[in-house]
Amino acid sequence: MKSIITLFFILTLGSTVLSTGFTYAQSPVTGIIKRTNGVPVPHATVVIRGTNISVSADENGAFSITSRQEPPFYLQVSSVGYKAQDFQILQIQDTPVELVLLESSLLDEIVVTSRRRSEALQEVPIPISVIGGSQIEQSGAFNVNRVKELIPSVQLYTSNPRNTGINIRGIGSPFGLTNDGLDPGVGFYVDGVYYARPAAATIDFIDVERIEVLRGPQGTLFGKNTSAGAFNIITRKASFIPEATFETSFGNYGYIQAKASISGPLSNKFAARLSFSGTQRDGLIENVKTGYSVNDINNLGLRAQLLYKYSENLSITLAGDFTDQKPDGYAQVVAGVAPTLRPAYRQFDAITADLGYSLPSLNAFDRKIDHDTPWRSGNQLGGVSLNLDAKIGPGTLTSTTAWRYWNWDPSNDRDFTGLQALSKSQNPSKHRNWSQEIRYAGELSSNLSGVVGVFYMDQEVKTTGTEESGSAQWRFSQNSTSELWKTPGLFEGYGIYTNASIKSQSAAVFASLDWEIVEGLHVLPGARFNYDKKVVDYNRIAKGGLETTDPALIALKNAVYSSQQYKADADENNFTYQLTVAYKPSRRINAFATYSTSFKPVGVNVAGLPTINGEAATDLAVIKPEDTKHYELGIKTTPTDNLTLNLTFHNSDIKDYQTNVQSAELGVNRGYIANAEKVNVKGIEFDANIRVNEYFSFYGAAAYTDAKYVKFTNAPLPLEETGLTVDGVQVAFKDISGGVLPGVSKWAGSIGGEFAIAAKSIGKDVKFFIALDDSFRSSFSSSSSPSTYLNIDGYTVLNARAGFKAPYGLSGYIWSRNLLDKDYFEQLLPAGGNAGHYAGVLGDQRTFGVTLRYGF
């Protein structure tokens, strides 16, 4: 708490310095405020942004305001029934300036930069969803987990920051545990910098202007290949106009959050921006053994930018960010017990009865655990980047150089009980990477625009893992009735100690063009050549427990854990392409059709391999790259100025789909990666926005997704079939062709609306509002092989907020997430060893709070 207050004070002091450091001779600005039809707007409020200088226009919309600074600066103009707008004043002129306000009943035109240039969203022939900064600010704690509630095609699953996957349309990352040997299929970019580790999806967004979510392959637009889509996150930039915002929130479960951002000039060519976020919250799950609650929040984040603007044609930005998360968090609660096909004495209830143990509750939503191993999820991410933008000819040359790091410091109770089965389970990791992207983008001629670029990234992940057995491990691992299993101390302290590393390089050349052949008809070809190389070094040693020379006892120990070492490397060249044809018969219709090929690079297993006859299955060390053939048809329409309706059909055929395989062997950390022969994902997406009038606005989005294994003949057994034998021979795999992909609901959607009314408060323009957001999804599988017990029922989550907001000054609102206190699972996970019990990642119960925000 002290660190939050200290940083908040520093930012407050800095804002005072920036906002008072530069003043100039006084200069009057005169003007007239009009509607779009030319009729004057009377009594509008005019403010010089970054100051307290304001005036009101007269009956004829005329005003005169005196500035204390030289141009350029901004005038903020607002009036009841109109949208608050900023107008840049580049020079003081003798004649009055004409400022046109848009009626509140008109939809805002959303501008995106997904194709590396500024364009209206409805003009881009790509399915894109955009979440604006104001929507982020009014929603309480906000990260990608919140995005999935607003965009139904997005799925995010996280049992802890390391084991996080972002999927779009059900594809992108294997469902379940993360394997560092795989590249994510959904690109995660912040201000053009690629974030390589999926843990980035769990950090709080800091000072974000908007989030653009592109659906479908985008390898011809972005440096790192994005086979399923991309998150393009744009933060607020350093400004030469002094500005600052301060925000604090309080809620139930001890929730407190402080945010601040300041920006302003350091000289006539340098400007800076400094942003901070700190979040704390008590735990939501009670550990009855310790008397403390777990799954709390303890986050700090900083982001700084230094802008050097040499001229209108050349600017350089140096940026750095740091995030530190130290929660006692991500504990999972036993959600149920599945009977397996193992003998009766190997069933979970028989095991716990022999050990004299019972779970603290048979209802996961009692939110009670008795875990005896601490849960720790230390998660640090950060880096620096240097971005250069130079306007050369008709386009802009951009160079982005970045260095990033990730430190992971975990502790887990992977048996999910108060028994000392797995007494220790942790895989601390350190990741470092640097990347370089150079691209040229712009309007090359009146009918030709595009982007061409090169990209290179070098990264390394090092892991030093420890997994140890405890006093109850013998009973969970017992696979015969031999009394030797009961040998005192045989497994206590026995475990595996791992040193693993993976080094990878990725290089690419990419290009995309937009050629308007005749008026309204566009052809958009794109191509990408990629090279990837990966080298893995895996070495684990099994040791500890009872020291013995008895071959029978040694065999029992080796049946639980064994030493394993392997080295593997792989490289791959890949050429992919896309072709889009778009037709715009009018400004209100944009229809497009796309065919593209895409891929995910070759993968390597770096979390242990299953054993066959006591030997590591090293043929599984390297897995094939994914090969995707994708097409989609879409139409974007603006039937009226206050309504948009968009519809997209998509289909992806994926060969050698990279999937996570759950394993009953403890030594492979419950999972390794493998290839499913063929997968098909197809569906329909719909989204709409309407502003009924100046008071009411609504949005809605829905997605139907059919995702199946077309052919997967060597899949793992579902949990309930663990122990299956045929003619006395143990069966380890199953043909699940035709089964559904995990994590994908057939139906998902979101709908919301806001009522807002403009008013005057303390002489300032404000809007009082009330808003509701509802997200829903149908049932889905939570297992790589469809399982009767690991299906999650569909659920609906309702969020609400109400308050008042202003373009500057004070804003305040109350909010609630999961307003109806719905109990639901986000994931179901079998425990290590597949004894039959499985745990759930619980959705948060109802949370609520109040937020106060001040900006100038």
N, C-alpha and C positions, 0 to 999 in steps of 0.2 A: 504493500500500500504506500509506503514511504517513497518508493521509486516512482510510482505514478504521480504522486503529488509534486516531487522534485522536478520531474520532467515537465509537468504541466506549468510549473512556475517559470522554468527556463523559457518555455515557448511564449508565455505571456509577456515576460520581460523583453524577449526578442521582438515580439510584435510591436511593442511600444517604440523600440529603436527604429525598426524599419518604417513605421508609419509616420514618424516625426522627423526623419532624417533629411527629407528632400522637399523643399517648398520653393516656389518661384514667384515671379511678379504676377500680379493679378491681371486677368484677361476676361472680359465679358463674352458670353456666348448667347446669341439670340436665336430663336427658332419658333416653329409652329408644329404642333402635334395634330396629326390627322388619322382618320380611319382609312381602310384600304380603298374606300370609294371617294376619298378626298374631302369628306366632311370633317370639320375640326372636332377634336376631342376636348371638351372644357374641363378645367380644374384637375388635370393630370399632375402627378407628383414627379418632379425631376430632381435627381440626386447625382452629384459627382461621385462616382464609385471610389470607395476607399476613404471617403471623408464624411463629415456630418453636414456638408453644405447642401441645402435643398431649397426649392421654390415650388410654387403651384402655378400652373398655367391659368390664364384668364378664361373668360367666357368663349373667346374665339380661338382657344388653344395656343395662344402666344405666351412666350416666357422669355426671361432674360436671367442668366445665372452667371455669377462671377467665380472664375477658377483661380486657385492659388498655385497652380502648377502649369507648366508648359505642355502643349500637346506632345505625344498622343495621350489622351485619357478617355475615360468612358462616361457617358451619361446613362444612368438607370432611369427608365421611364415606366411608370405604372399608373393604372387607373382601374376602377371597378368595372368589370365586364370585359377587360382586355388582358392580354398576357404581358407580364412584366418583361421588358426587353432592354438589352444593352446596345448603345450606339457609340461607335468609336469616333472621336473628334480628332482628326489628323492635323488640322490647322484652324486658326481663328480667322473667320471671314466676315466681311462687311454685311453680306446679305444673310437673312435668316435661313437656318438649316430646316429642312422638312423631315420630320420623323414620323414614320407610319407605324401605328400599333395594330396588331392582329387581334381580332375578336377571340375571346376565350372559347367560343364554340368550335373553333377550327383546330384540327389536330396539328401538333408540332411536327415539322419536317425533321426526321431523324437523320443525322449525317454520320456515316461510318467511314472507317479507313481500312477495312478488311482487305481491300485490293491495293493497299499501299498508296492510296490517294483519297481525297475527300469526295464522297458521293452520297446522294440521297439514298436511303435504305431501300425504298421501293424501286429504285432504278437498277439495283445490283441483281444480276441473274443467279443468285445463290440463296439458298434458304438460310436466313440469318435472324436471330432473335437478339434484341438489345435491351439491357437493363440499365437505366439511367442512374446517375449519382444520387438524385433526390429519393428515388425508390430504395436505394441502398441505405441511405441515412435514416430513413424512417422505420426500419425493420428490425431494430435491435441488433444483436450480434450477427455479423454477416460474413459468410464465406461461401465456397462452392456448394456446401450442403444446403444453403438457402436458395441458390440458383436452381437446383433441381425441382424446387417447389413451384417455380415460376415458369420453367421451360420443360414441358413433359417429355421431350425427347432425351433429356439429360438424366443419367443415373450416376450417383456417387455412392460408393460403399467404403466404409472405413471401420475396421476393428481396432485400429490405432493409426497414427500418422504414417508409419511405414507401410502398413497394409491398407493402402488407399488406392482405389481405382476410379477413374473418371471414364464413363462410357457415354457415347451418343448413339442413339438407336440400338442400344444393346451391345455394341462392339467398341473396342478400343483397348481394354485391358482385361486380362483373365480375371474371372470372378474368384474371390477368395484371397489367399495369401499372395503378397507381392514377391516376385522373384527379380532380383536386380539384373538378371541376365536377359530380360525382355525390355524392349522400348515401348513406351506407351503409344497407343494409337491416336490419342487425342492430344494435340499440341497445347501447351499452356504458356502463353506469352504475356509478358508485362512490359509495356512500352517497347515492344520489339525484341525483348530479351527472352530467350527460350529457357524455361525452368525445367530441368531434366528430371527431378525427383517428384514422384506423386505426392509426397508429404506436403508440397506447396499448396495442395488443395485444402488443407486444414487450417491455414493461417487466416487471421482476420484481414480483410481488405482495408488498406490504409489510403485515404484521400483519393478514392477512385472516382473518375469522371463518368465512365460508362464501361459496360462489359458487353462485348460482341461475341456471340456464340454462333460459329459457322458449322453447319451440318453437312456431312459428306466429305469425301477426300479433298484435301486442299494442298497437295504437294507442289503444285505449280505456283503457289502464291507465297509460301512460307519457307524459311530456311531449313528447319528440321521437318522431316516428312510427317504428315498428319493424315493417316489412312482413314480415320473415322470422323474427323472434324477438328475444330480448334477453338480455344478460348483466347480471344484477343482483348486484353485488359488495358485500358488507357487511364493513367492517373492524371491528376491535375498538374499543370506545368507551372514552373516559376514565372512570375509576372513582374512587369515593371510598374504596375499599379499596386501600391500597398494594400494588402488585404489579409484578413485573419478570420478563423472560425474556432470556437471553443465549444466543446460539447461534453456533457456528463450525463450518465444514466444510472438509475438505481432500480432494482427489482427484487423479486422474491428469491429465496435461496441465497441471500447475501450477494446478489449480483450488483457489481459496480463496474462501470466502464468510463474512462476518460479519453477524449480525443481532442487533438488540437492541430491546427495547421496555420502556418504564417508564411507570407510571401511578400517580396518587395525588392526594390532596386538596391544594389550595393554601389553602383555608379551608373553612368549613362550607357554602359555596355554590359554590365554584369547584374544579374538578378538571382535570387536564391529562394528556395522553398524548403521548409522543414516541417515534417508531419510526425505525429506521435499517436499511438493507440495503446491503451493498457486495459486489460479485462481480467476481472476476478469473479469467481462464483463458487459457492459451496458445492459439495458433492451431492449427487442425486441418488446414490445407492448406499445403503447402510451395511457396513461390515460388522456383524453381530459379535465377531470374535474380538475385534479391537475396540469396538465402540465408536469408531470414526466413520464418517461418510467418505466415499470415494467417487471418482468421476467428476472432479471439480474442474475449474478453469483457472489458469494462472498464465496469462499471456502478456508479453510486451512486444511492441513493434515500433521501429523508427524508419523513416525514409527521408532522405535529403537530396536536393538537387541544386546544382550550380549551373546557371545558364550564361554563356558568353555569346552575345549577339553582335557579331562583327559588323553585319549589315543586314539589309532585308534579304540578301541572297545567301548568307552564311551564318549558321549558328552551331554551337557546340554545347552539349549538355553532359555534365558529369553527375552521375547519380549513384547513390549507395543505399542499401537497405539492410535491416537486421531484425530478425524475429526470434524470440526466445519463449518457448512454451515449456512449462514445468508442472504439468498436472499430475496429481495422484489419480490417474485416469485410465479409461478404456477397459475397465473390468467388465467381464461378461458374466451373465447370470444363467445358471442351468435352467433350460427351457423345457426339457422333457427327456424321456428315456425311450429309446427304440429297442425292441427285442431283436437281437441279431441271430444268425444261424450258427453261432458258436455253441459249444456244449452248455448245459444249464449252469454249471459252476463258473462259467466265464461271463455270465450276464451281470449287468451293473448292480441289480438289486441283490444278487447272491454275493457279489464281491463286498458291497458295503455292509451287508448283514454279517458276514464273517469278520469284518473289521470293526463291528459295533458302531457304525456311523450312520447318521441320517442327515439329509439336507436341511438347511435352516427353514426352507419353505418349498412347497411343491408348486407354488405359483410364482412364475418369474416376475410378475408385475407387483408383487409385494416388495420388490427391489431390495432383497436381502441376500447377502453373501456371508460366507465364513472363511474366506480365503486366508491361507497362512503364509503366502508369499506376497510381498508388497507389489502393488501395481505402480509402475513408473513409466512415463512416456516423455522423457526429455527430448525436445525437438528444436533444433536450432538451424535456421536457414538464413542465408544472406549473400551479399555480393556487391560488386561494383560494376558499372558499365560506363562506356564513353560513346556518345552518339553524335555523329556529325551529319548535318543536313546542308547540302550545297545546291542551290538552284543553278543548273547548267543547261542552257538551251531551253527546250520546251518542258523539261522534266527536272526531277530532283534526285541527286546522288546521295545515298544514305549509307553510312558505315556505322555498324554497331559492334563494338568489342565488349565482351563481358567475361567476368570471372565469378563463379559461384561456388558455394560450399553448402554442405548439409552434414550435421552431426546428430546421431541418433543414439540415445542412452536409455534403454528400456529395462523393465523387469516385469515378468508376467507369471501368472498362476495358470498354467495351461491345462491342469486337470480340472479346473473350475470348482474345486471342492476344498474343504478344510482338512483333507487328508494329505499326508506327505507322500504323494505319488511322484509328481514332478516337483521337487523342492526348489529348483531353480531353472529358469528358462529365459535366456536373454541373448540377443545378438546385436551388440553395439556396432555401429557402422560409421564410417567417415567417407564422405564423397566430395570430390573436387572436380570442377570442369571449367574450361574456358572455351569460348566460342567467338567466331568472327563471321559476320554477314556483311556483304556489300551488294547493294542493289541500286538500280536506276529505274524510276517510275514516273509516269506522267502522261500528259496529252502530247503525243508525238506529232500529231497533225490534226486537222479538223475532224477527221473520221477514223483516227487510229490512236489508241492508247494502250498502255501495258506496263509490264514490269519484267525485268531480267535481273538475276542475281546469282551470287555464289555464296556457299556456306561451308564452314568447317567447325567441328567440335571435337574436343579431346576430353575424355573423362575417365575417372578411376574411382571404384568403390572398394573399400577395405572393411572386412568384417572379422571381429574376434568374438566368436560365440561360445556360450557355455550352457550346457543342459545337464542337470544332475538329478538322480533319482533320490527318493526319500524312503522312509521306513515302510510305506505302504505299496511301493512299486512292485514288490514280489507278487502281490495278490492280483494286481491289474495285468501283469505280464504273464502270469502263470498259464501255461498252455498244456499242462499234463497234471496228473494227480500225484506225481512224485513228491515225496516229503522233502526232497532236497531244496525245493523252492522256499521252504521255511527256514533255511539256514540263517541264523542270526547275523545281521550286518552284511549279508551278501551283496545287496544292491545299494545300501545307504552310502551316499557320496559317490556312487558310480555314475559316470556320465561321459559326455563327449565334449572336447575342447577344440574349437575350430579356428583356423586361420584361412581366410579366403579372400581372394581379390579378383576383380574383373576390370580389365582395361579395354576401352573401346574408342574407336575413331569413326567419325562420320563426315563425309564430304559430299557436296551436291552442287549441281548447276541447274537452275530452274528458270522458266520463262513462261509468261502468259500474255496474250494479246487480245485486244477488243477492237475488231475491225467492222465499221459500219459500211456494209457493201452498198446498200441503198438506204434511203431515209427510213428509219425504224427497224431495219433488218441488220442484226449484228451476228458476226461469227467470231467465236472466242476459242482459239486453239491454245493449248499449253503443253509443255513437256518438262520432264525432269530426268536427270541422270544422277544416280546415287551410288556411293561406295561406302560400305560398312565393314569394319573389322572388329572382332572381339577375341580377347584372350582371357581364359579363366584358369586360376590356380586354386585348387581346393584341397585342403589338408586338415583332417580331423583325427584326433587321437582319443580312443576310449581308454579310460583309466579310473582308478579309485575303487571304492567298495572293499570287500573282503579280499585280502591278499591270500591267494591259494594256488596250489599246483595241481589240485584235483581236476582232471580233465572233464568230469561231469559238471562240476560247478563252473568251470571256465566256459563250457558250452552254453550253460544257462545265461551267463553274463553276455556272451556274444549274441545270444538270441534277442537280447534287449538292445544293446549297443555294440557296434563294431567300428574299428578304425577304418578309414577310407581316405584314399588320396587319388586325385586324378588331375591332369592338365589337359586342356583342350583349347583349340582356336578355330576360328572360322572367319571367312570374309566372303563378301557378296557384292557383285555389281548388279544394278537394276535400272532399267529404263521404263518409265511410265509416261502416260500422256492423258490428255482429256480434250474433249471437243464439246463446246456448248453453242447452240444456235438460239438466239433470243429475238423475239419479234415484239415491237412496241407500236401497235397500230394507232395508239393515242397516248397522251400523257397519263391516262388512267389505267392502262393495261400493259403488263409486261409478262409475256409468256416465254418459257424457255425449256429446252431439252438438253440434257447432258449425258454423255457417255465418257467414262474415265476408267483407267486402270490404276491400281495403287498397290502398295505392299507395306508390310512391316518387316524390318530387317531380321536377319538370322538371329536366333536366340541361343543362349548357353545356360545350362543349369548350374547354379552356384549355391544350392541349399541342400546338398546331399542327394544321392541317387538310391533308388531301391536296390536291394540285393537279390541275386538269383544264385541259388546254391552257395550262399555265403560270399559271393563276389559282387562287387559293384557293377551295375549294368551300364558300363561306360558308353555303350552305343546310344544311350539317351542323353549324353552330355551336351550334344549339339542338336538343335532342332531346326527344321526348315523355316525359311521366311514365309510369311503369309502372302498370298497372291489374290488380289481382289479385282473383280470386274463389276463395275457399278454403273447404273443409269438411273436417271430421275427425270420426271416431268413436273413442271411447276408453273403456277400463274400467280402473279401479284396484281391486285387490283385496288384502285381507289375510286369506288363508285361515286362518292361525293367528297367534298373537302373535309368532312368530319368522320369519314369511315374508310377503313382498309380491310380487305378480305384476301387472304393468301391460302393457297392449297398446293401441296407437293405430294407426289407419289415417288417412292424410291425402292430400289432393289439392288442388293449386293450378293454376289456369289463369291464365296471365299474358299480358296483351296489351301490346304495345310494350315487350318485355323489354329492359332497358338492358344492353348487352354491350360488351365491349372488342374492338375490331377491330384486328388486327395489320396493319401496313402495311410494304411494302418501302421506302417513302420514309424516308430518314434524318430529314428535317425534321419528321416528325410523331412523333418519339421512339418509333417502332415501333408506335404505337397511338393510336387515338382512340375515342370512344364513339359508338355508334349504336343503333338500335332493331331488334330482331328482332320480326317481326310477332306471333308467338305461341309460347309455351313451356308445356309441361305437366310438372309434377313431382308424382309420387305415390309412396306407399310405405307400409311397415309398420314399426313400432318396437316393440320388446319390451324390458322390463327387469325384473330380479328381484333381491331381496336375501333371504338366509336366514342365520340364526344357528342352526347345528345344535345347539350346546350352548355351555357357557361357554368352550370352547376354540376352536371352529371357526366361522368366518363366511365367506360367499362372496357375490359379486355377479356379475351378468352382464347385458350389454345387447347388442342386435343391431338393425341397421337395414337394410332393403331399400329402395333408392331407384331409381326409374326416372325419369330427367330427360332430356327431349328437346326439340329445336326442332320444334314442330309445323309452323311455317312461318317460314323465313328464306331469302328469295330473293335477298338482296343481301349475302351474307356474303363475307368475304375468302377468297382462295384459300389452301388449305393450303400449307405450306412446299414440298413436293415439286412443286407445280403452279405455282410462281413462274415467270413467263416464258411462260405459256400463251398461244398465239395461235390464232385461228380465222379462216381466210381472210386471213391476214396482218395481222389486227387484234389488238392486245394486249387480253387479257381480264383484268379486275381483280377480278371478283366471281363468286360461284358460289351456286347454290341448294343449301343443305344441309338442307332440310326433312327431318325424320326422323332427323337426326344427334343424337348425344348431347351434352349440355352438358359443358363442361370441368370438371375437378376433382371429379366425382361418381363414387364407386364404387357399383356396384349393391349390393354387400354390404360391410358394415363391422360390427365388433363389438369388444367388450372383455369380458374375464373376469378375475376375480381372487379371491384368498382370503387369509385370515390365520389362522394358528394362534397363540393367545396363552394363556399360563398365568400366573396370579397367584401371587405369592410375596412373601416378606419379604426385604428387602435393607437391611442396616444399620438395622434396626428400622423400615423404611418399606415401605409397600405399593408394589410395582412389578409390571409385566407384561413377561415375556419373550415376544418375538413373532418370527415369520418370515412374510413376505408376498410374494406374487407377483402381478403385473399383466401381462396380455397384451392387446395390441391388434392388430387385423388389418383389412385392407381389400383388396378386389379391385382389379383393374386399372382405370385411368381415363384419360381424355383430358387432355392438357396443352396443348391448343390450342383457340382459340375456334372454329375450323373443324376437324372431325375430320381427323387426319393419321396416315398409316401410321407415321411416324417419331416422333411426339410423343405416344405412348402410354406410360404408366408401368405397369410390372408390379405386381401386388399384392405386399404384404409383411406380415410379422408382426414386431412389436417386443415383446420381453419385458423387463420391469423387475422388480427384486427388492430386498428390504430385510429386515434382521434386526437385532434388538437388544433393548433394554429401555426402557420408558417409565414415567413416574410423573406423577401429577397435580401434584406439585411436587417440588423438588429436582432431582437429576441424571437425565437421560435420555441414551442413546447408541445409535447404530445405524450399521450399514454399509449402503450402497446401491449399486446398479448400474442404469444405464439402457442399453438395448440390450444386454442381457447376452450374447446369442449373437452379437454383432458383425455384424449383418445389414447388408449394403450395399444401399441403396435410394435412389431419387430422390424428392424432394418436388415438384419442378417441372422442366419442360424448357422452355427459352426460345430462340427463334431469335435469332441475332445481328443487330445493326443492319445493314440493307442486304440481308438474306436471300440471302447468298452460298451457303447450303446448310448451313453448320455451325450447330449448336445447342448450348447449354450446359445444365448441370444444376445445380439446387440440391440439394446432397447432404444426406441425413440424417446426423446425427452417428454416428460409430463408437461402440464400447463405451466408456462412461465409468463410473467407480466412485469411491467415496470413503467417508469416515466423518464423522458429524455428532455433536457433543456439545451438549447443551442443558441449561441450568439455569434453573429458575424458582422464584420465591417470591412 
